[in-house]
Amino acid sequence: MNRIIFRKQFIEEVAAINLQKSVVVKLGGSIVTVKEKPYTPNRRAVTRLVEEIKRADVKPLIIIHGGGSFGHPFAKEYNIAGGYNNSGQLIGFSKTHQAMVALNRLIVSALIQRDIPAIAVQSSAFIVTKRGRILDFNDDLIQRMLDMGLTPVLYGDAVLDMEQGFSILSGDQLVATLAISFEARRIIICVDVDGLYTDDPKLNPDAKLIREISLDELKAFAGKIRKSIVTDVTGGMYGKIAELIPAVEKGIGVKIINGKRANRLYKALMNQNVKGTEIRP
């Protein structure tokens, strides 16, 4: 009898989750790692972000994290984003992937310690790109995880590429692809500044925070910053904005917040008023 009651309760809980659209959260590499120190996690930030995710208790939830000081050094050293040119790059491909696996394990472990049923999903195991763009991926596995009440945790990765041999799949491209595939209700992007600015706030103290921006304004903004200096192998702020546009075109709202500030992720998850940039479809 207890088994019957338990199974009925489980089916009801799964059905309730399935009625909701997913929330997609991106934890930037600049938040979960110390970017100035290669292969150094920001454990304090990871712990705090996980606590906020736990308190918000939003379901279904898909988490994606960047590479920061784990993935970018090897990817840059061996020019993985440029594709296969020589056999010497193969060890770099392996090192890049292994570094991301290590960071993913740390984040997933932190989530599990807070009783969040997180499960690592290796991006390179089910995604193939063509000249760096996602060509094919099977989302059935992730859908099944979500149906079960699990929290998939994915990451930017070194992946096989149909034309280049291999390439770098950015977490930002992954965010938009998954949000569209699962018709997400919203996307939350955690970066190391308060949101989008009229200029680089790290270089220009007069830069103004853009609190709200429409799709058309976002496209114009992306064109404006296209030639700005980027700091990582996945395209910097321009890469993030360019990747978000297809998702916004599908009617998915985006909130960009400062993941270094306490409680901002929690408030964004709870759909409360929080300092950042709101991108309206």
HELIX and SHEET records of a PDB file:
HELIX    1   1 ASN A    2  ASN A   18  1                                  17    
HELIX    2   2 GLY A   29  VAL A   32  1                                   4    
HELIX    3   3 ARG A   43  ALA A   56  1                                  14    
HELIX    4   4 GLY A   68  GLU A   77  1                                  10    
HELIX    5   5 ILE A   80  GLY A   82  5                                   3    
HELIX    6   6 GLN A   89  GLN A  113  1                                  25    
HELIX    7   7 SER A  123  ALA A  125  5                                   3    
HELIX    8   8 ASP A  140  MET A  148  1                                   9    
HELIX    9   9 GLY A  171  SER A  181  1                                  11    
HELIX   10  10 LEU A  215  ILE A  225  1                                  11    
HELIX   11  11 GLY A  236  GLU A  249  1                                  14    
HELIX   12  12 ARG A  264  LEU A  269  1                                   6    
SHEET    1   A 8 ALA A 118  ALA A 120  0                                        
SHEET    2   A 8 THR A 151  TYR A 155  1                                        
SHEET    3   A 8 LEU A  61  HIS A  65  1                                        
SHEET    4   A 8 VAL A  23  LEU A  27  1                                        
SHEET    5   A 8 ARG A 186  VAL A 191  1                                        
SHEET    6   A 8 GLY A 253  ASN A 258  1                                        
SHEET    7   A 8 THR A 277  ARG A 280 -1                                        
SHEET    8   A 8 GLU A 212  SER A 214  1                                        
SHEET    1   B 2 ILE A 127  LYS A 130  0                                        
SHEET    2   B 2 ARG A 133  PHE A 137 -1                                        
SHEET    1   C 2 ASP A 157  ASP A 161  0                                        
SHEET    2   C 2 GLY A 165  LEU A 169 -1                                        
END                                                                             
